[in-house]
Amino acid sequence: MLTPTVSVLTSSPRMSRRTALRAAATVAGAAGLVPLTAACGDDEPAPLDPLIEQESRARDDAAAASAAIALAPDRTAALSAVSAQRTAHAEALRREIDRAAGVTPDPNAPATTTPVAPAAPLGVDELRTRLSESLRSASALATSESGYRAGLLASVSASCRSHVEVLLP
């Protein structure tokens, strides 16, 4: 005669309500920690402000315009105007970069960023080419920005165009 056997696999101990709630709380707590621990593992630096490149271009253009006076003394007034205006662009861009980063500049601190003249002065034609590149770069970036930043970049681009077409034809 065959006797029925009880399988160990089919009989499981009953889980109490308290044990089920503890397990659910543990799973929920662990699931909540996953995003936090994933964020801690990111070593990627924050992206740089795209206006930094525009500020650098403006300072380089200002220095190039000042240096070009040595090669074209007859255009001193126009080149000085380009240098002064590109310096003003650089300063406006720096103020916006600082504002976006939450940096409050010290109004009593002396200016620390002084344009450095290029190794060899550029001629007016080379400066015109450089300013054309700056206007295209600022114009392209203006389309990806919004509000004040877009307006600032559009203004910089328009000014560079007037340098190329009006001051240095």
Residue, then its C-alpha position, 0 to 999 in steps of 0.5 A: m500500500l502506498t502512503p501519501t508523502v508530504s513534499v517539503l516544497t509544497s508546504s511553506p511557512r506562513m508569513s505574518r503580516r508584520t514580517a510582510l510589512r517589514a519586507a515591503a518597507t525594506v524594499a521601498g527604502a532600498a529603492g529610494l536609495v538607488p537614485l541617491t547612490a547613482a548620483c554620488g557616483d557621477d564624476e562628470p564636471a558640470p558643463l562650462d558656460p558657453l559664454i566663456e568662449q565668447e568672452s575669450r574671443a572678445r578679449d583676444d579680438a580686443a588685443a588683436a585690434s590694439a596690436a594691429i595699430a602697429l601695422a596700420p597706424d592710419r586706422t588707429a581710430a577705427l582699431s581703437a574703437v574695435s578694441a574698446q568695444r570688444t573689451a566692453h563685450a568681454e566685460a558684459l559677457r563676464r558679468e553675465i557668466d558671473r550672474a549665472a554662476g551666482v558669483t557676486p563680484d567685488p566692486n572695489a577689486p581691480a580688473t584682473t583680466t587684461p587682454v594679452a597682445p598676440a605674438a605677432p600683430l595681425g593685419v586689418d584683413e586678418l582682424r576682419t576675418r577674426l571678427s567675422e568668425s566671432l560674429r558667426s559664433a556669437s550669432a549661432l550661440a544666440t539661437s540656442e540661448s534665451g532671454y537676456r543671454a540671447g539678446l546679449l549674444a545677438s548684440v555682440s554679433a551685430s557689433c562685430r558685423s559693424h566692425v567688419e563692414v563699417l569700421l574696417p571695410 
